Amino acid sequence: MDAFAALRFAIGGGFLLAAASSDLRARKVSDRWWIALGSIGLVLLAVQLDVERADAAAAALLGSAALLFYAIFFGDPLLDQDGFHLRPLRIGLFLAAGALFVFPAALHAALGEGLPRETLDLYSLPAMVVIYQGFYWARLLHGGADAKGLIALSLLVPTYPEASPFPLLAAGPRAEGLFRSVFPFSLVVWVDALVLFLAIPLGLVLANTIRGDFALPQAFLGYRARVDAFPRFVWLMEKIDDRGQHVLVLFPKRGTKVEENLSRLRAAGIERVWVTPQIPFMVLILGGFVLAFLGGNLLLAILRPGA
């Protein structure tokens, strides 16, 4: 494992461990963690590019990513709940980020050259900043901290790290080369975190079966808790509706009137109710980061026999 890869692994692991701890305690992660992690990633990449004598194209992509990254945390947005706001400075910064994004391709096209692999890989820097924000707005990422954390990781580990003998799982050269181009490292972290997430329903159903609370399908989604000792960081899966009927809500929405529902359930003589836990996704992203760094891309591992 080279020095840059080891440093990125240590920094990313440390920051994600702190973020996961905060997520476990309060289900919140301060933006300052992601501002710091993304900034360290940008500085570290700038140092690496200087050491490797990278060209102006790489510096342009670094600048584009930096403008898009800091725009997430500073300044007023162009679009909010009140509609579109004309903010000339912010629009100018976005245009500058776009120009820097286009510059490497235009430069090499003017020289009659194709983009070198190193420059092509760095296109993921600004691209993933935009893509993860799109994932958040599309509800593929349910928490703002999840999106910001993955964006910061994209800046910290912009390309696949040189971490030999890791990762332990790898596909053949052709499949791996393709995935490296279209599947940036931070996306591997997210996918590996989702794989870990899939283990949660299995753990829940096993625990419920051992406790004698097996019931389908809710045993895969949550567990039973006492009404009079209602736990923190859960969603209530049962309620008494306006017609007085006891109903099960498999996928409860945020903002439901928990105390009112608990009072109705208590009045109906119900002592234990099904709840679904609010998963601290930062814990899974931490696991996904370690797994991606040391284990590798699980999709590549699936493709390995045919690669």
C-alpha positions as CSV (number, residue, x, y, z in Angstrom):
1,M,0.0,0.0,0.0
2,D,1.5,3.3,-1.0
3,A,1.8,6.3,1.3
4,F,-1.1,8.2,-0.3
5,A,-3.4,5.2,-0.1
6,A,-2.5,4.5,3.5
7,L,-3.0,8.2,4.5
8,R,-6.4,8.3,2.7
9,F,-7.5,5.1,4.5
10,A,-6.4,6.4,7.9
11,I,-8.1,9.8,7.4
12,G,-11.3,8.5,5.9
13,G,-11.6,5.8,8.6
14,G,-11.0,8.3,11.4
15,F,-13.5,10.8,10.1
16,L,-16.2,8.2,9.4
17,L,-15.7,6.6,12.8
18,A,-16.4,10.0,14.4
19,A,-19.4,10.6,12.1
20,A,-20.8,7.1,12.9
21,S,-20.4,7.8,16.6
22,S,-22.4,11.0,16.2
23,D,-25.0,9.3,14.1
24,L,-25.4,6.6,16.7
25,R,-25.8,9.1,19.6
26,A,-28.0,11.7,17.9
27,R,-28.8,10.6,14.4
28,K,-27.1,13.8,13.2
29,V,-23.7,14.6,11.8
30,S,-22.4,18.1,11.7
31,D,-21.5,19.6,8.3
32,R,-18.1,20.7,9.7
33,W,-17.0,17.0,9.5
34,W,-17.6,16.9,5.8
35,I,-16.2,20.4,5.1
36,A,-13.0,19.3,6.9
37,L,-12.8,15.9,5.2
38,G,-13.5,17.3,1.7
39,S,-11.0,20.0,2.2
40,I,-8.3,17.6,3.3
41,G,-9.1,15.5,0.3
42,L,-8.7,18.4,-2.1
43,V,-5.4,19.4,-0.4
44,L,-4.1,15.9,-0.5
45,L,-4.9,15.5,-4.1
46,A,-3.3,18.8,-5.0
47,V,-0.1,17.6,-3.3
48,Q,-0.2,14.3,-5.1
49,L,-0.8,16.0,-8.5
50,D,2.2,18.3,-7.8
51,V,4.4,15.3,-6.8
52,E,3.3,13.4,-10.0
53,R,3.8,16.5,-12.2
54,A,0.2,16.4,-13.4
55,D,-0.9,18.8,-16.2
56,A,-3.3,21.7,-16.2
57,A,-6.2,19.4,-17.1
58,A,-6.0,17.7,-13.8
59,A,-5.8,21.0,-11.9
60,A,-8.9,22.2,-13.8
61,L,-10.9,19.2,-12.6
62,L,-9.7,19.7,-9.1
63,G,-10.9,23.4,-9.2
64,S,-14.3,22.4,-10.7
65,A,-14.8,19.9,-7.9
66,A,-13.8,22.4,-5.2
67,L,-16.2,25.1,-6.5
68,L,-19.1,22.6,-6.5
69,F,-18.2,21.2,-3.1
70,Y,-18.1,24.4,-1.2
71,A,-21.3,25.6,-2.9
72,I,-23.1,22.9,-0.9
73,F,-22.2,24.4,2.4
74,F,-21.8,28.1,1.8
75,G,-24.0,30.7,0.1
76,D,-27.7,30.8,-0.5
77,P,-29.1,28.2,-3.0
78,L,-30.6,29.2,-6.3
79,L,-33.6,27.1,-5.8
80,D,-35.5,26.6,-2.5
81,Q,-39.1,26.2,-1.3
82,D,-39.8,29.8,-2.3
83,G,-38.7,29.1,-5.9
84,F,-35.8,30.3,-8.0
85,H,-33.6,33.2,-6.9
86,L,-31.3,35.0,-9.3
87,R,-27.9,35.1,-7.6
88,P,-25.3,36.4,-10.1
89,L,-22.3,35.5,-8.1
90,R,-23.4,31.9,-7.5
91,I,-24.4,31.5,-11.1
92,G,-21.0,32.8,-12.1
93,L,-19.2,30.2,-9.9
94,F,-21.3,27.4,-11.3
95,L,-20.4,28.6,-14.8
96,A,-16.7,28.7,-13.8
97,A,-17.0,25.1,-12.5
98,G,-18.6,24.0,-15.8
99,A,-15.9,25.7,-17.8
100,L,-13.2,24.0,-15.8
101,F,-15.0,20.7,-16.2
102,V,-15.1,21.1,-20.0
103,F,-11.5,22.4,-20.3
104,P,-9.6,19.1,-20.2
105,A,-11.7,17.5,-23.0
106,A,-11.5,20.7,-25.1
107,L,-7.8,20.9,-24.6
108,H,-7.0,17.4,-25.7
109,A,-9.5,17.6,-28.6
110,A,-7.8,20.7,-29.8
111,L,-4.5,18.8,-29.7
112,G,-6.0,15.9,-31.5
113,E,-5.5,13.6,-28.6
114,G,-7.7,11.4,-26.5
115,L,-8.1,11.9,-22.8
116,P,-5.4,10.0,-20.9
117,R,-6.6,7.5,-18.3
118,E,-5.4,9.6,-15.4
119,T,-7.4,12.6,-16.5
120,L,-10.5,10.5,-17.3
121,D,-10.5,9.0,-13.8
122,L,-10.4,12.5,-12.3
123,Y,-13.6,13.5,-14.1
124,S,-15.3,11.6,-11.2
125,L,-14.4,14.4,-8.9
126,P,-16.9,17.1,-10.0
127,A,-19.2,14.5,-11.5
128,M,-19.8,12.7,-8.2
129,V,-20.5,15.9,-6.4
130,V,-23.4,16.5,-8.7
131,I,-24.5,12.9,-8.9
132,Y,-24.7,12.4,-5.1
133,Q,-26.8,15.6,-4.8
134,G,-29.1,14.1,-7.5
135,F,-29.3,10.9,-5.5
136,Y,-30.4,12.9,-2.4
137,W,-33.1,14.8,-4.3
138,A,-34.3,11.5,-5.9
139,R,-34.5,10.0,-2.4
140,L,-31.9,7.3,-3.2
141,L,-30.0,8.8,-0.3
142,H,-32.4,9.6,2.5
143,G,-30.1,11.8,4.7
144,G,-28.3,14.9,3.8
145,A,-25.3,13.7,5.9
146,D,-25.2,10.5,3.8
147,A,-24.9,12.5,0.5
148,K,-22.4,15.0,2.0
149,G,-20.3,12.2,3.4
150,L,-20.1,10.4,0.1
151,I,-19.2,13.6,-1.7
152,A,-16.4,14.2,0.8
153,L,-15.2,10.7,0.3
154,S,-15.2,11.3,-3.5
155,L,-12.7,14.1,-2.9
156,L,-10.6,12.1,-0.4
157,V,-10.4,9.0,-2.6
158,P,-11.0,10.3,-6.2
159,T,-9.5,7.3,-7.9
160,Y,-9.0,3.6,-6.9
161,P,-6.2,3.6,-4.3
162,E,-2.9,1.7,-4.9
163,A,-3.3,-0.5,-1.8
164,S,-1.7,-3.8,-2.8
165,P,-2.2,-6.5,-1.6
166,F,-5.7,-5.0,-1.2
167,P,-8.4,-5.3,-2.3
168,L,-8.7,-9.0,-1.8
169,L,-11.5,-9.3,-4.3
170,A,-10.9,-8.3,-8.0
171,A,-12.2,-9.2,-11.4
172,G,-10.2,-9.8,-14.6
173,P,-8.4,-6.9,-16.1
174,R,-11.0,-6.1,-18.8
175,A,-14.0,-6.0,-16.3
176,E,-11.9,-4.1,-13.7
177,G,-10.8,-1.5,-16.2
178,L,-14.4,-0.9,-17.3
179,F,-15.7,-0.6,-13.8
180,R,-12.9,1.8,-12.8
181,S,-14.1,4.1,-15.6
182,V,-17.8,4.1,-14.8
183,F,-17.9,3.1,-11.1
184,P,-15.8,5.6,-9.0
185,F,-14.4,4.4,-5.7
186,S,-16.9,6.3,-3.5
187,L,-19.8,4.5,-5.4
188,V,-18.2,1.2,-4.4
189,V,-18.3,2.4,-0.8
190,W,-22.1,3.2,-1.2
191,V,-22.9,-0.2,-2.9
192,D,-20.9,-2.1,-0.2
193,A,-22.8,-0.2,2.5
194,L,-26.1,-1.2,0.8
195,V,-24.9,-4.8,0.9
196,L,-24.4,-4.5,4.7
197,F,-27.8,-2.8,4.9
198,L,-29.4,-6.0,3.4
199,A,-28.1,-7.9,6.4
200,I,-30.2,-5.9,8.8
201,P,-33.6,-7.6,8.0
202,L,-32.0,-11.0,8.4
203,G,-30.6,-9.9,11.8
204,L,-34.0,-8.6,12.9
205,V,-35.9,-11.7,11.9
206,L,-33.4,-13.9,13.7
207,A,-33.6,-11.8,16.9
208,N,-37.4,-11.7,16.7
209,T,-37.6,-15.5,16.2
210,I,-35.3,-16.1,19.3
211,R,-37.6,-13.7,21.4
212,G,-40.7,-15.5,20.2
213,D,-41.9,-12.4,18.3
214,F,-41.9,-13.9,14.8
215,A,-44.6,-12.3,12.6
216,L,-44.6,-11.6,8.9
217,P,-43.7,-9.3,7.4
218,Q,-43.0,-7.0,10.4
219,A,-40.3,-9.3,11.8
220,F,-38.1,-8.4,8.9
221,L,-38.7,-4.6,9.4
222,G,-38.5,-4.0,13.2
223,Y,-39.1,-5.4,16.6
224,R,-41.6,-5.1,19.4
225,A,-41.1,-2.5,22.2
226,R,-43.1,-1.5,25.3
227,V,-45.5,1.4,24.9
228,D,-44.6,2.7,28.4
229,A,-40.8,2.5,27.7
230,F,-40.8,3.7,24.1
231,P,-37.2,3.7,22.7
232,R,-35.5,6.5,20.9
233,F,-34.7,6.6,17.2
234,V,-37.5,4.3,16.0
235,W,-40.6,4.7,13.9
236,L,-43.9,3.5,15.2
237,M,-45.4,0.7,13.0
238,E,-48.8,0.6,14.7
239,K,-51.6,3.0,15.4
240,I,-55.3,3.4,16.2
241,D,-56.9,5.1,13.3
242,D,-59.8,7.6,13.3
243,R,-62.3,4.8,13.1
244,G,-60.9,3.2,16.2
245,Q,-59.3,0.3,14.3
246,H,-55.9,-1.1,15.2
247,V,-53.7,-1.0,12.1
248,L,-50.2,-1.9,11.1
249,V,-48.1,0.6,9.2
250,L,-45.2,-1.2,7.6
251,F,-43.4,1.9,6.2
252,P,-44.2,4.8,8.6
253,K,-43.7,8.3,7.4
254,R,-41.6,11.0,9.1
255,G,-43.6,13.6,11.1
256,T,-46.3,11.2,12.3
257,K,-47.8,12.1,15.7
258,V,-46.0,9.5,17.8
259,E,-47.2,10.7,21.2
260,E,-50.8,10.9,20.1
261,N,-50.6,7.4,18.6
262,L,-49.0,6.0,21.7
263,S,-51.8,7.5,23.9
264,R,-54.4,5.8,21.7
265,L,-52.6,2.5,21.8
266,R,-52.2,2.7,25.5
267,A,-55.9,3.5,25.9
268,A,-56.8,0.5,23.8
269,G,-54.9,-1.7,26.3
270,I,-52.0,-2.5,24.0
271,E,-48.7,-2.8,25.9
272,R,-46.2,-3.8,23.2
273,V,-46.0,-2.4,19.6
274,W,-43.9,-3.0,16.5
275,V,-41.3,-0.4,15.7
276,T,-38.8,0.0,13.0
277,P,-35.3,1.3,13.8
278,Q,-33.9,4.5,12.3
279,I,-30.8,3.0,10.9
280,P,-27.6,5.1,11.4
281,F,-26.4,4.9,7.8
282,M,-23.0,6.4,8.7
283,V,-22.2,3.2,10.5
284,L,-22.9,1.3,7.2
285,I,-20.9,3.8,5.2
286,L,-17.9,3.3,7.6
287,G,-18.3,-0.5,7.1
288,G,-18.6,0.1,3.3
289,F,-15.5,2.2,3.2
290,V,-13.4,-0.4,5.0
291,L,-14.9,-3.2,2.9
292,A,-14.3,-1.3,-0.4
293,F,-10.7,-0.5,0.6
294,L,-9.7,-3.9,1.8
295,G,-12.2,-6.3,0.3
296,G,-13.1,-4.5,-3.0
297,N,-16.1,-4.0,-5.2
298,L,-18.6,-6.8,-4.5
299,L,-20.1,-6.4,-8.0
300,L,-16.6,-7.1,-9.4
301,A,-16.4,-10.1,-7.2
302,I,-19.7,-11.5,-8.6
303,L,-18.4,-10.9,-12.2
304,R,-15.0,-12.5,-11.4
305,P,-15.8,-16.1,-12.7
306,G,-16.7,-14.7,-16.2
307,A,-14.2,-11.8,-16.3
